Amino acid sequence: MNRAYLAVAVAALSYGMMDAGDIDPVLQEIERNNLELKALRSENRASVLDMKGENSLEAPSVEYSPFFRNGVSGVASSELVVSQEFDFPTLYAARNKSVKLQQEALDYEYQAARRNVLLTAKQKCFDLVMLDHMRGVLDERMANADELLVMYEKKFAEGGATSIELNRIKMERMDLQAELLQNETLRKKTVQELSLLNGEQPLSVGSLYYPEIKAVESIEALRKEIVDNDAGVHAAEASVALSQQEIRVNKQGWIPKLSVGYRRNTDMSEASNGFLVGASFPIFSNRNKVKASRARHVAAQLNLDNTRLQVESEAEQQLQELQRLHKAIGIYDLDLLRQSLLLLKKAVMAGSMSLVDYYTEADRIYQKWQTYLTLENQYHNLWATLNRNSL
């Protein structure tokens, strides 16, 4: 595989570029402020505390029973029982391991949600880059139209240009003003969408740039890396490990619960003290738990297999599409387009080309340039999708 397979030369346009900015600070701020991620972090903390609480000792039981007897004023006798019920120690250890696996599964689920939010934000930042580049092209076209308008107004006043030519320039400016307004509207909308991802807090994004894409040595190694690092696959693997541990926990469900305690009985002025030892046998409650946990393990394994297949299939399709975009981008010679525009402008200014021919040819070149910018945006969006697990 050619080293340049995934390396596209990302050249910034010379048209009206503002000071560029890095996308990473924007993503870091969104990660801090995103309401969905905040809620998920809080929910995960609550779930972990609940799981730890379920594996704690049960509350001790205190019972006091007064007894009354005819002919005796007040309490004739009483009984006080203080007891504590607990599971066998090995069951606590097994459940503690289960809690750790549940926490790991929640962490992977959070990572999957986090990467999706940040991927959406990153792609919207890329859309801003494309819109800024498009704005540069439109500004250049407007500057040319203004320059031609000044020249043809002078020619028209001197009788060297027709009203048709003058109106052609004015209509071109009208179209460009509409496109500039649409560009500005789309940019504001994209910034608002980023602000929504940022918990409806404003973001100062300025002018951004595409990150550099490094060449890839092996497409097979990249495909394997994508699948191995996928947060969804990791979450499915954690579910399989958790279901296996649940089988072990439920297999120990037959072990009886133990209880120990202190008993004090009083009868008039006499009192007796003793200990309480007991056990409860889960003969019926544990009957189907092992079967259920085994069924959940089968389901978790099937879900893992399905998740892995989906990720592999998506990666294969996306890598093929990336190769197509790379080849399509390589078709465009930006220097040739820029040089052609300059030659056309010189020709119409010198009077060796009609205004109609100039706009016909220039529109074709500008359309090619905007197509290139769209392909460039698709390429970077797709590359970000392939590398979403490294966000």
C-alpha atoms as a printed R data frame, in Angstrom:
    type eleno elety resid chain resno       x       y       z
1   ATOM     1    CA   MET     A     1   0.000   0.000   0.000
2   ATOM     2    CA   ASN     A     2   1.370   3.416  -0.991
3   ATOM     3    CA   ARG     A     3   2.398   5.571   1.985
4   ATOM     4    CA   ALA     A     4   0.406   8.410   0.499
5   ATOM     5    CA   TYR     A     5  -2.780   6.329   0.530
6   ATOM     6    CA   LEU     A     6  -4.215   8.240   3.473
7   ATOM     7    CA   ALA     A     7  -2.076  11.386   3.294
8   ATOM     8    CA   VAL     A     8  -3.717  14.217   1.431
9   ATOM     9    CA   ALA     A     9  -1.976  17.525   1.029
10  ATOM    10    CA   VAL     A    10  -4.201  19.916   2.928
11  ATOM    11    CA   ALA     A    11  -3.264  23.317   1.493
12  ATOM    12    CA   ALA     A    12  -4.948  26.370   3.002
13  ATOM    13    CA   LEU     A    13  -6.541  28.686   0.458
14  ATOM    14    CA   SER     A    14  -4.879  32.008  -0.159
15  ATOM    15    CA   TYR     A    15  -8.316  33.623  -0.134
16  ATOM    16    CA   GLY     A    16  -9.045  35.782   2.925
17  ATOM    17    CA   MET     A    17  -7.626  33.444   5.572
18  ATOM    18    CA   MET     A    18  -8.003  34.666   9.157
19  ATOM    19    CA   ASP     A    19  -5.793  33.668  12.089
20  ATOM    20    CA   ALA     A    20  -6.146  29.921  12.452
21  ATOM    21    CA   GLY     A    21  -7.001  28.150  15.672
22  ATOM    22    CA   ASP     A    22  -6.717  24.636  17.043
23  ATOM    23    CA   ILE     A    23  -9.842  22.499  17.425
24  ATOM    24    CA   ASP     A    24  -8.671  20.623  20.558
25  ATOM    25    CA   PRO     A    25  -9.450  23.444  23.066
26  ATOM    26    CA   VAL     A    26 -12.988  23.599  21.669
27  ATOM    27    CA   LEU     A    27 -13.430  19.854  22.192
28  ATOM    28    CA   GLN     A    28 -12.007  20.054  25.731
29  ATOM    29    CA   GLU     A    29 -14.475  22.777  26.673
30  ATOM    30    CA   ILE     A    30 -17.393  20.821  25.211
31  ATOM    31    CA   GLU     A    31 -16.343  17.725  27.152
32  ATOM    32    CA   ARG     A    32 -16.477  19.738  30.385
33  ATOM    33    CA   ASN     A    33 -19.799  21.444  29.718
34  ATOM    34    CA   ASN     A    34 -21.840  18.960  27.673
35  ATOM    35    CA   LEU     A    35 -25.054  18.240  29.574
36  ATOM    36    CA   GLU     A    36 -25.409  14.685  28.268
37  ATOM    37    CA   LEU     A    37 -21.909  13.768  29.472
38  ATOM    38    CA   LYS     A    38 -22.446  15.534  32.801
39  ATOM    39    CA   ALA     A    39 -25.655  13.574  33.382
40  ATOM    40    CA   LEU     A    40 -23.980  10.310  32.403
41  ATOM    41    CA   ARG     A    41 -21.030  10.915  34.737
42  ATOM    42    CA   SER     A    42 -23.415  11.617  37.618
43  ATOM    43    CA   GLU     A    43 -25.570   8.588  36.789
44  ATOM    44    CA   ASN     A    44 -22.513   6.339  36.643
45  ATOM    45    CA   ARG     A    45 -21.318   7.569  40.048
46  ATOM    46    CA   ALA     A    46 -24.752   6.835  41.501
47  ATOM    47    CA   SER     A    47 -24.803   3.369  39.922
48  ATOM    48    CA   VAL     A    48 -21.383   2.513  41.356
49  ATOM    49    CA   LEU     A    49 -22.452   3.649  44.836
50  ATOM    50    CA   ASP     A    50 -25.642   1.596  44.562
51  ATOM    51    CA   MET     A    51 -23.678  -1.503  43.541
52  ATOM    52    CA   LYS     A    52 -21.245  -1.067  46.418
53  ATOM    53    CA   GLY     A    53 -24.140  -0.560  48.812
54  ATOM    54    CA   GLU     A    54 -25.760  -3.813  47.683
55  ATOM    55    CA   ASN     A    55 -22.578  -5.689  48.590
56  ATOM    56    CA   SER     A    56 -22.423  -4.274  52.123
57  ATOM    57    CA   LEU     A    57 -23.542  -5.903  55.350
58  ATOM    58    CA   GLU     A    58 -27.231  -5.692  56.022
59  ATOM    59    CA   ALA     A    59 -28.406  -3.446  58.818
60  ATOM    60    CA   PRO     A    60 -28.312  -5.068  62.273
61  ATOM    61    CA   SER     A    61 -31.654  -6.017  63.750
62  ATOM    62    CA   VAL     A    62 -32.736  -4.999  67.255
63  ATOM    63    CA   GLU     A    63 -35.900  -6.468  68.825
64  ATOM    64    CA   TYR     A    64 -37.314  -5.766  72.256
65  ATOM    65    CA   SER     A    65 -40.386  -7.579  73.596
66  ATOM    66    CA   PRO     A    66 -41.938  -6.642  76.965
67  ATOM    67    CA   PHE     A    67 -44.306  -9.132  78.620
68  ATOM    68    CA   PHE     A    68 -47.031  -8.422  81.179
69  ATOM    69    CA   ARG     A    69 -48.559 -10.694  83.786
70  ATOM    70    CA   ASN     A    70 -51.600 -10.523  86.012
71  ATOM    71    CA   GLY     A    71 -50.748  -9.430  89.490
72  ATOM    72    CA   VAL     A    72 -47.505  -7.824  88.442
73  ATOM    73    CA   SER     A    73 -47.276  -4.086  88.103
74  ATOM    74    CA   GLY     A    74 -45.371  -2.979  85.010
75  ATOM    75    CA   VAL     A    75 -43.227  -5.258  82.867
76  ATOM    76    CA   ALA     A    76 -43.042  -8.764  84.286
77  ATOM    77    CA   SER     A    77 -40.416 -10.043  81.838
78  ATOM    78    CA   SER     A    78 -38.773  -8.923  78.604
79  ATOM    79    CA   GLU     A    79 -36.639 -10.150  75.768
80  ATOM    80    CA   LEU     A    80 -33.936  -8.224  73.882
81  ATOM    81    CA   VAL     A    81 -32.467  -9.651  70.671
82  ATOM    82    CA   VAL     A    82 -29.663  -7.985  68.702
83  ATOM    83    CA   SER     A    83 -28.677  -9.865  65.557
84  ATOM    84    CA   GLN     A    84 -26.624  -9.420  62.401
85  ATOM    85    CA   GLU     A    85 -27.191 -11.376  59.188
86  ATOM    86    CA   PHE     A    86 -24.401 -11.771  56.594
87  ATOM    87    CA   ASP     A    87 -23.451 -13.823  53.584
88  ATOM    88    CA   PHE     A    88 -20.573 -16.239  53.399
89  ATOM    89    CA   PRO     A    89 -17.265 -14.291  52.940
90  ATOM    90    CA   THR     A    90 -16.516 -15.831  49.524
91  ATOM    91    CA   LEU     A    91 -19.797 -14.418  48.197
92  ATOM    92    CA   TYR     A    92 -18.767 -10.883  49.187
93  ATOM    93    CA   ALA     A    93 -15.478 -11.351  47.326
94  ATOM    94    CA   ALA     A    94 -17.269 -12.634  44.207
95  ATOM    95    CA   ARG     A    95 -19.770  -9.782  44.277
96  ATOM    96    CA   ASN     A    96 -16.985  -7.255  44.812
97  ATOM    97    CA   LYS     A    97 -15.335  -8.471  41.618
98  ATOM    98    CA   SER     A    98 -18.695  -8.202  39.892
99  ATOM    99    CA   VAL     A    99 -18.984  -4.575  41.057
100 ATOM   100    CA   LYS     A   100 -15.574  -3.790  39.548
101 ATOM   101    CA   LEU     A   101 -16.605  -5.339  36.243
102 ATOM   102    CA   GLN     A   102 -19.881  -3.405  36.273
103 ATOM   103    CA   GLN     A   103 -17.931  -0.209  36.883
104 ATOM   104    CA   GLU     A   104 -15.638  -1.049  33.973
105 ATOM   105    CA   ALA     A   105 -18.649  -1.643  31.705
106 ATOM   106    CA   LEU     A   106 -20.110   1.734  32.726
107 ATOM   107    CA   ASP     A   107 -16.784   3.426  32.012
108 ATOM   108    CA   TYR     A   108 -16.705   1.986  28.481
109 ATOM   109    CA   GLU     A   109 -20.305   3.017  27.898
110 ATOM   110    CA   TYR     A   110 -19.359   6.532  28.966
111 ATOM   111    CA   GLN     A   111 -16.348   6.498  26.635
112 ATOM   112    CA   ALA     A   112 -18.617   5.492  23.754
113 ATOM   113    CA   ALA     A   113 -21.028   8.352  24.522
114 ATOM   114    CA   ARG     A   114 -18.127  10.785  24.984
115 ATOM   115    CA   ARG     A   115 -16.505   9.916  21.667
116 ATOM   116    CA   ASN     A   116 -19.837  10.359  19.847
117 ATOM   117    CA   VAL     A   117 -20.370  13.818  21.336
118 ATOM   118    CA   LEU     A   118 -16.791  14.907  20.587
119 ATOM   119    CA   LEU     A   119 -16.930  13.452  17.077
120 ATOM   120    CA   THR     A   120 -20.072  15.476  16.352
121 ATOM   121    CA   ALA     A   121 -18.375  18.588  17.716
122 ATOM   122    CA   LYS     A   122 -15.201  17.959  15.724
123 ATOM   123    CA   GLN     A   123 -17.103  17.490  12.483
124 ATOM   124    CA   LYS     A   124 -19.018  20.719  13.089
125 ATOM   125    CA   CYS     A   125 -15.665  22.456  13.593
126 ATOM   126    CA   PHE     A   126 -14.588  20.999  10.243
127 ATOM   127    CA   ASP     A   127 -17.767  22.419   8.721
128 ATOM   128    CA   LEU     A   128 -16.712  25.835  10.029
129 ATOM   129    CA   VAL     A   129 -13.322  25.386   8.351
130 ATOM   130    CA   MET     A   130 -15.038  24.593   5.052
131 ATOM   131    CA   LEU     A   131 -17.424  27.544   5.390
132 ATOM   132    CA   ASP     A   132 -14.504  29.878   6.094
133 ATOM   133    CA   HIS     A   133 -12.703  28.600   3.007
134 ATOM   134    CA   MET     A   134 -15.875  28.982   0.970
135 ATOM   135    CA   ARG     A   135 -16.196  32.521   2.314
136 ATOM   136    CA   GLY     A   136 -12.678  33.219   1.091
137 ATOM   137    CA   VAL     A   137 -13.634  32.134  -2.423
138 ATOM   138    CA   LEU     A   138 -16.813  34.230  -2.353
139 ATOM   139    CA   ASP     A   139 -14.914  37.280  -1.074
140 ATOM   140    CA   GLU     A   140 -12.427  36.907  -3.926
141 ATOM   141    CA   ARG     A   141 -15.238  36.666  -6.453
142 ATOM   142    CA   MET     A   142 -16.932  39.730  -4.969
143 ATOM   143    CA   ALA     A   143 -13.675  41.712  -5.143
144 ATOM   144    CA   ASN     A   144 -13.320  40.787  -8.820
145 ATOM   145    CA   ALA     A   145 -16.930  41.731  -9.505
146 ATOM   146    CA   ASP     A   146 -16.441  45.114  -7.789
147 ATOM   147    CA   GLU     A   147 -13.316  45.767  -9.811
148 ATOM   148    CA   LEU     A   148 -15.069  44.857 -13.060
149 ATOM   149    CA   LEU     A   149 -18.071  46.978 -12.128
150 ATOM   150    CA   VAL     A   150 -15.886  50.053 -11.682
151 ATOM   151    CA   MET     A   151 -14.173  49.407 -15.005
152 ATOM   152    CA   TYR     A   152 -17.373  48.765 -16.966
153 ATOM   153    CA   GLU     A   153 -19.193  51.722 -15.435
154 ATOM   154    CA   LYS     A   154 -16.368  53.879 -16.767
155 ATOM   155    CA   LYS     A   155 -16.547  52.142 -20.166
156 ATOM   156    CA   PHE     A   156 -20.321  52.518 -20.230
157 ATOM   157    CA   ALA     A   157 -20.024  56.230 -19.536
158 ATOM   158    CA   GLU     A   158 -17.537  56.496 -22.406
159 ATOM   159    CA   GLY     A   159 -19.711  54.381 -24.720
160 ATOM   160    CA   GLY     A   160 -17.345  51.416 -24.733
161 ATOM   161    CA   ALA     A   161 -19.668  48.980 -22.906
162 ATOM   162    CA   THR     A   162 -23.297  48.027 -23.194
163 ATOM   163    CA   SER     A   163 -25.962  48.101 -20.542
164 ATOM   164    CA   ILE     A   164 -26.245  44.309 -20.925
165 ATOM   165    CA   GLU     A   165 -22.620  43.907 -19.822
166 ATOM   166    CA   LEU     A   166 -23.088  46.302 -16.937
167 ATOM   167    CA   ASN     A   167 -26.242  44.523 -15.780
168 ATOM   168    CA   ARG     A   168 -24.430  41.165 -16.038
169 ATOM   169    CA   ILE     A   169 -21.893  42.335 -13.465
170 ATOM   170    CA   LYS     A   170 -24.607  43.726 -11.190
171 ATOM   171    CA   MET     A   171 -26.536  40.432 -11.317
172 ATOM   172    CA   GLU     A   172 -23.317  38.559 -10.525
173 ATOM   173    CA   ARG     A   173 -22.877  40.747  -7.450
174 ATOM   174    CA   MET     A   174 -26.484  40.070  -6.427
175 ATOM   175    CA   ASP     A   175 -25.894  36.313  -6.628
176 ATOM   176    CA   LEU     A   176 -22.657  36.628  -4.661
177 ATOM   177    CA   GLN     A   177 -24.350  38.694  -1.946
178 ATOM   178    CA   ALA     A   178 -26.997  35.973  -1.590
179 ATOM   179    CA   GLU     A   179 -24.314  33.268  -1.345
180 ATOM   180    CA   LEU     A   180 -22.372  35.301   1.220
181 ATOM   181    CA   LEU     A   181 -25.547  35.705   3.293
182 ATOM   182    CA   GLN     A   182 -26.220  31.954   3.101
183 ATOM   183    CA   ASN     A   183 -22.621  31.234   4.108
184 ATOM   184    CA   GLU     A   184 -22.916  33.559   7.097
185 ATOM   185    CA   THR     A   185 -26.252  31.994   8.093
186 ATOM   186    CA   LEU     A   186 -24.835  28.474   7.926
187 ATOM   187    CA   ARG     A   187 -21.818  29.518   9.983
188 ATOM   188    CA   LYS     A   188 -24.005  31.063  12.701
189 ATOM   189    CA   LYS     A   189 -26.153  27.937  12.752
190 ATOM   190    CA   THR     A   190 -23.095  25.694  13.117
191 ATOM   191    CA   VAL     A   191 -21.729  27.858  15.950
192 ATOM   192    CA   GLN     A   192 -25.126  27.652  17.695
193 ATOM   193    CA   GLU     A   193 -25.059  23.859  17.349
194 ATOM   194    CA   LEU     A   194 -21.605  23.812  18.938
195 ATOM   195    CA   SER     A   195 -22.907  26.053  21.712
196 ATOM   196    CA   LEU     A   196 -25.727  23.564  22.327
197 ATOM   197    CA   LEU     A   197 -23.155  20.765  22.594
198 ATOM   198    CA   ASN     A   198 -21.330  23.014  25.062
199 ATOM   199    CA   GLY     A   199 -24.305  23.047  27.413
200 ATOM   200    CA   GLU     A   200 -25.792  26.139  25.731
201 ATOM   201    CA   GLN     A   201 -22.747  28.135  26.764
202 ATOM   202    CA   PRO     A   202 -21.188  30.397  24.128
203 ATOM   203    CA   LEU     A   203 -18.022  29.268  22.353
204 ATOM   204    CA   SER     A   204 -15.345  31.493  20.882
205 ATOM   205    CA   VAL     A   205 -14.247  29.414  17.907
206 ATOM   206    CA   GLY     A   206 -12.723  32.074  15.662
207 ATOM   207    CA   SER     A   207 -11.186  30.656  12.515
208 ATOM   208    CA   LEU     A   208 -10.119  27.011  12.734
209 ATOM   209    CA   TYR     A   209  -7.964  24.755  10.592
210 ATOM   210    CA   TYR     A   210  -7.875  21.114   9.598
211 ATOM   211    CA   PRO     A   211  -5.414  18.982  11.598
212 ATOM   212    CA   GLU     A   212  -2.533  17.320   9.838
213 ATOM   213    CA   ILE     A   213  -3.164  13.725   8.745
214 ATOM   214    CA   LYS     A   214  -0.205  11.398   9.004
215 ATOM   215    CA   ALA     A   215   0.560   8.772   6.405
216 ATOM   216    CA   VAL     A   216  -0.427   5.206   7.277
217 ATOM   217    CA   GLU     A   217   2.028   2.370   6.713
218 ATOM   218    CA   SER     A   218  -0.451  -0.512   6.620
219 ATOM   219    CA   ILE     A   219  -4.160  -0.385   5.950
220 ATOM   220    CA   GLU     A   220  -4.586  -3.785   7.615
221 ATOM   221    CA   ALA     A   221  -2.889  -2.530  10.770
222 ATOM   222    CA   LEU     A   222  -5.161   0.525  10.739
223 ATOM   223    CA   ARG     A   223  -8.282  -1.614  10.324
224 ATOM   224    CA   LYS     A   224  -7.205  -3.828  13.239
225 ATOM   225    CA   GLU     A   225  -6.439  -0.794  15.386
226 ATOM   226    CA   ILE     A   226  -9.885   0.681  14.691
227 ATOM   227    CA   VAL     A   227 -11.644  -2.516  15.779
228 ATOM   228    CA   ASP     A   228  -9.389  -3.190  18.784
229 ATOM   229    CA   ASN     A   229  -9.772   0.347  20.151
230 ATOM   230    CA   ASP     A   230 -13.492   0.720  19.533
231 ATOM   231    CA   ALA     A   231 -15.305   1.790  22.704
232 ATOM   232    CA   GLY     A   232 -18.437  -0.107  21.662
233 ATOM   233    CA   VAL     A   233 -16.456  -3.325  21.296
234 ATOM   234    CA   HIS     A   234 -14.809  -2.731  24.687
235 ATOM   235    CA   ALA     A   235 -18.208  -2.160  26.282
236 ATOM   236    CA   ALA     A   236 -19.506  -5.411  24.767
237 ATOM   237    CA   GLU     A   237 -16.414  -7.273  26.002
238 ATOM   238    CA   ALA     A   238 -16.951  -5.867  29.487
239 ATOM   239    CA   SER     A   239 -20.546  -7.110  29.385
240 ATOM   240    CA   VAL     A   240 -19.329 -10.614  28.530
241 ATOM   241    CA   ALA     A   241 -16.853 -10.572  31.426
242 ATOM   242    CA   LEU     A   242 -19.567  -9.277  33.756
243 ATOM   243    CA   SER     A   243 -22.025 -11.978  32.706
244 ATOM   244    CA   GLN     A   244 -19.361 -14.646  33.344
245 ATOM   245    CA   GLN     A   245 -18.801 -13.271  36.823
246 ATOM   246    CA   GLU     A   246 -22.538 -13.210  37.486
247 ATOM   247    CA   ILE     A   247 -22.630 -16.945  36.766
248 ATOM   248    CA   ARG     A   248 -19.953 -17.463  39.429
249 ATOM   249    CA   VAL     A   249 -21.855 -15.296  41.892
250 ATOM   250    CA   ASN     A   250 -25.138 -17.120  41.338
251 ATOM   251    CA   LYS     A   251 -23.468 -20.510  41.605
252 ATOM   252    CA   GLN     A   252 -22.609 -19.552  45.184
253 ATOM   253    CA   GLY     A   253 -26.208 -18.570  45.840
254 ATOM   254    CA   TRP     A   254 -26.899 -21.918  47.468
255 ATOM   255    CA   ILE     A   255 -24.588 -21.043  50.371
256 ATOM   256    CA   PRO     A   256 -26.811 -20.251  53.394
257 ATOM   257    CA   LYS     A   257 -26.945 -16.826  54.958
258 ATOM   258    CA   LEU     A   258 -25.555 -16.748  58.479
259 ATOM   259    CA   SER     A   259 -26.761 -14.740  61.440
260 ATOM   260    CA   VAL     A   260 -25.266 -14.161  64.870
261 ATOM   261    CA   GLY     A   261 -26.566 -12.125  67.735
262 ATOM   262    CA   TYR     A   262 -27.055 -11.467  71.397
263 ATOM   263    CA   ARG     A   263 -30.166 -12.390  73.419
264 ATOM   264    CA   ARG     A   264 -31.115 -11.153  76.887
265 ATOM   265    CA   ASN     A   265 -34.172 -12.403  78.758
266 ATOM   266    CA   THR     A   266 -35.367 -10.889  82.025
267 ATOM   267    CA   ASP     A   267 -37.945 -12.285  84.426
268 ATOM   268    CA   MET     A   268 -38.690  -9.979  87.342
269 ATOM   269    CA   SER     A   269 -35.295  -9.409  88.966
270 ATOM   270    CA   GLU     A   270 -33.557 -12.281  87.213
271 ATOM   271    CA   ALA     A   271 -31.834 -12.002  83.824
272 ATOM   272    CA   SER     A   272 -30.203 -14.479  81.479
273 ATOM   273    CA   ASN     A   273 -27.864 -13.759  78.576
274 ATOM   274    CA   GLY     A   274 -27.060 -15.839  75.549
275 ATOM   275    CA   PHE     A   275 -25.954 -15.894  71.931
276 ATOM   276    CA   LEU     A   276 -27.992 -16.321  68.776
277 ATOM   277    CA   VAL     A   277 -26.692 -18.351  65.832
278 ATOM   278    CA   GLY     A   278 -28.788 -19.123  62.776
279 ATOM   279    CA   ALA     A   279 -28.813 -19.725  59.037
280 ATOM   280    CA   SER     A   280 -31.263 -19.313  56.185
281 ATOM   281    CA   PHE     A   281 -31.197 -21.617  53.165
282 ATOM   282    CA   PRO     A   282 -32.078 -20.120  49.737
283 ATOM   283    CA   ILE     A   283 -33.537 -23.370  48.438
284 ATOM   284    CA   PHE     A   284 -36.171 -21.799  46.218
285 ATOM   285    CA   SER     A   285 -34.932 -18.276  45.455
286 ATOM   286    CA   ASN     A   286 -31.746 -19.443  43.710
287 ATOM   287    CA   ARG     A   287 -33.342 -22.160  41.592
288 ATOM   288    CA   ASN     A   288 -33.354 -20.316  38.248
289 ATOM   289    CA   LYS     A   289 -30.725 -17.631  38.840
290 ATOM   290    CA   VAL     A   290 -27.857 -19.670  37.393
291 ATOM   291    CA   LYS     A   291 -29.876 -20.546  34.296
292 ATOM   292    CA   ALA     A   292 -30.801 -16.888  33.823
293 ATOM   293    CA   SER     A   293 -27.200 -15.730  34.206
294 ATOM   294    CA   ARG     A   294 -26.033 -18.304  31.661
295 ATOM   295    CA   ALA     A   295 -28.662 -17.095  29.195
296 ATOM   296    CA   ARG     A   296 -27.499 -13.510  29.728
297 ATOM   297    CA   HIS     A   297 -23.911 -14.632  29.094
298 ATOM   298    CA   VAL     A   298 -24.918 -16.177  25.751
299 ATOM   299    CA   ALA     A   299 -26.731 -12.957  24.822
300 ATOM   300    CA   ALA     A   300 -23.702 -10.845  25.814
301 ATOM   301    CA   GLN     A   301 -21.380 -13.009  23.717
302 ATOM   302    CA   LEU     A   302 -23.685 -12.774  20.698
303 ATOM   303    CA   ASN     A   303 -23.884  -9.009  21.158
304 ATOM   304    CA   LEU     A   304 -20.076  -8.827  21.238
305 ATOM   305    CA   ASP     A   305 -19.797 -10.842  18.020
306 ATOM   306    CA   ASN     A   306 -22.412  -8.665  16.332
307 ATOM   307    CA   THR     A   307 -20.790  -5.430  17.525
308 ATOM   308    CA   ARG     A   308 -17.386  -6.522  16.288
309 ATOM   309    CA   LEU     A   309 -18.784  -7.515  12.888
310 ATOM   310    CA   GLN     A   310 -20.550  -4.169  12.534
311 ATOM   311    CA   VAL     A   311 -17.428  -2.206  13.456
312 ATOM   312    CA   GLU     A   312 -15.312  -4.260  11.025
313 ATOM   313    CA   SER     A   313 -17.839  -3.783   8.225
314 ATOM   314    CA   GLU     A   314 -18.155  -0.035   8.842
315 ATOM   315    CA   ALA     A   315 -14.372   0.355   8.992
316 ATOM   316    CA   GLU     A   316 -13.985  -1.496   5.682
317 ATOM   317    CA   GLN     A   317 -16.581   0.698   3.964
318 ATOM   318    CA   GLN     A   318 -15.159   3.880   5.433
319 ATOM   319    CA   LEU     A   319 -11.608   3.022   4.411
320 ATOM   320    CA   GLN     A   320 -12.769   2.355   0.857
321 ATOM   321    CA   GLU     A   321 -14.608   5.679   0.827
322 ATOM   322    CA   LEU     A   322 -11.502   7.396   2.205
323 ATOM   323    CA   GLN     A   323  -9.453   5.980  -0.643
324 ATOM   324    CA   ARG     A   324 -12.023   7.242  -3.161
325 ATOM   325    CA   LEU     A   325 -12.001  10.730  -1.636
326 ATOM   326    CA   HIS     A   326  -8.202  10.760  -1.613
327 ATOM   327    CA   LYS     A   327  -8.094   9.944  -5.318
328 ATOM   328    CA   ALA     A   328 -10.811  12.489  -6.086
329 ATOM   329    CA   ILE     A   329  -8.963  15.246  -4.203
330 ATOM   330    CA   GLY     A   330  -5.763  14.358  -6.068
331 ATOM   331    CA   ILE     A   331  -7.466  15.124  -9.377
332 ATOM   332    CA   TYR     A   332  -7.712  18.837  -8.579
333 ATOM   333    CA   ASP     A   333  -4.727  21.041  -9.448
334 ATOM   334    CA   LEU     A   334  -5.245  24.129  -7.281
335 ATOM   335    CA   ASP     A   335  -2.331  26.003  -8.823
336 ATOM   336    CA   LEU     A   336  -3.831  25.465 -12.272
337 ATOM   337    CA   LEU     A   337  -7.213  26.743 -11.112
338 ATOM   338    CA   ARG     A   338  -5.662  29.824  -9.519
339 ATOM   339    CA   GLN     A   339  -3.528  30.544 -12.586
340 ATOM   340    CA   SER     A   340  -6.512  30.122 -14.912
341 ATOM   341    CA   LEU     A   341  -8.542  32.631 -12.910
342 ATOM   342    CA   LEU     A   342  -5.749  35.188 -13.120
343 ATOM   343    CA   LEU     A   343  -5.427  34.711 -16.890
344 ATOM   344    CA   LEU     A   344  -9.177  35.102 -17.378
345 ATOM   345    CA   LYS     A   345  -9.198  38.276 -15.322
346 ATOM   346    CA   LYS     A   346  -6.310  39.726 -17.319
347 ATOM   347    CA   ALA     A   347  -8.032  38.821 -20.599
348 ATOM   348    CA   VAL     A   348 -11.328  40.508 -19.748
349 ATOM   349    CA   MET     A   349  -9.552  43.548 -18.316
350 ATOM   350    CA   ALA     A   350  -7.537  43.852 -21.530
351 ATOM   351    CA   GLY     A   351 -10.661  43.522 -23.620
352 ATOM   352    CA   SER     A   352  -9.556  40.336 -25.388
353 ATOM   353    CA   MET     A   353 -12.424  38.324 -23.823
354 ATOM   354    CA   SER     A   354 -16.075  39.208 -23.588
355 ATOM   355    CA   LEU     A   355 -17.639  39.590 -20.173
356 ATOM   356    CA   VAL     A   356 -20.088  36.751 -20.854
357 ATOM   357    CA   ASP     A   357 -17.261  34.362 -21.763
358 ATOM   358    CA   TYR     A   358 -15.317  35.450 -18.698
359 ATOM   359    CA   TYR     A   359 -18.147  34.668 -16.291
360 ATOM   360    CA   THR     A   360 -18.930  31.407 -18.051
361 ATOM   361    CA   GLU     A   361 -15.363  30.161 -17.689
362 ATOM   362    CA   ALA     A   362 -14.779  31.659 -14.241
363 ATOM   363    CA   ASP     A   363 -17.962  30.082 -12.867
364 ATOM   364    CA   ARG     A   364 -16.745  26.681 -14.003
365 ATOM   365    CA   ILE     A   365 -13.408  27.170 -12.254
366 ATOM   366    CA   TYR     A   366 -14.975  28.444  -9.045
367 ATOM   367    CA   GLN     A   367 -17.393  25.503  -9.083
368 ATOM   368    CA   LYS     A   368 -14.434  23.133  -9.305
369 ATOM   369    CA   TRP     A   369 -12.783  24.932  -6.412
370 ATOM   370    CA   GLN     A   370 -15.877  24.676  -4.236
371 ATOM   371    CA   THR     A   371 -16.224  20.991  -5.148
372 ATOM   372    CA   TYR     A   372 -12.646  20.500  -3.978
373 ATOM   373    CA   LEU     A   373 -13.441  22.208  -0.658
374 ATOM   374    CA   THR     A   374 -16.466  19.935  -0.196
375 ATOM   375    CA   LEU     A   375 -14.387  16.819  -0.892
376 ATOM   376    CA   GLU     A   376 -11.710  18.058   1.492
377 ATOM   377    CA   ASN     A   377 -14.332  18.473   4.211
378 ATOM   378    CA   GLN     A   378 -15.749  14.984   3.581
379 ATOM   379    CA   TYR     A   379 -12.249  13.531   3.758
380 ATOM   380    CA   HIS     A   380 -11.472  15.078   7.143
381 ATOM   381    CA   ASN     A   381 -14.895  14.195   8.545
382 ATOM   382    CA   LEU     A   382 -14.397  10.582   7.503
383 ATOM   383    CA   TRP     A   383 -10.888  10.477   8.922
384 ATOM   384    CA   ALA     A   384 -12.218  11.847  12.216
385 ATOM   385    CA   THR     A   385 -14.883   9.117  12.229
386 ATOM   386    CA   LEU     A   386 -12.263   6.414  11.720
387 ATOM   387    CA   ASN     A   387 -10.206   7.844  14.610
388 ATOM   388    CA   ARG     A   388 -13.110   8.711  16.912
389 ATOM   389    CA   ASN     A   389 -11.883   6.349  19.627
390 ATOM   390    CA   SER     A   390  -8.711   8.409  20.057
391 ATOM   391    CA   LEU     A   391 -10.640  11.583  20.895
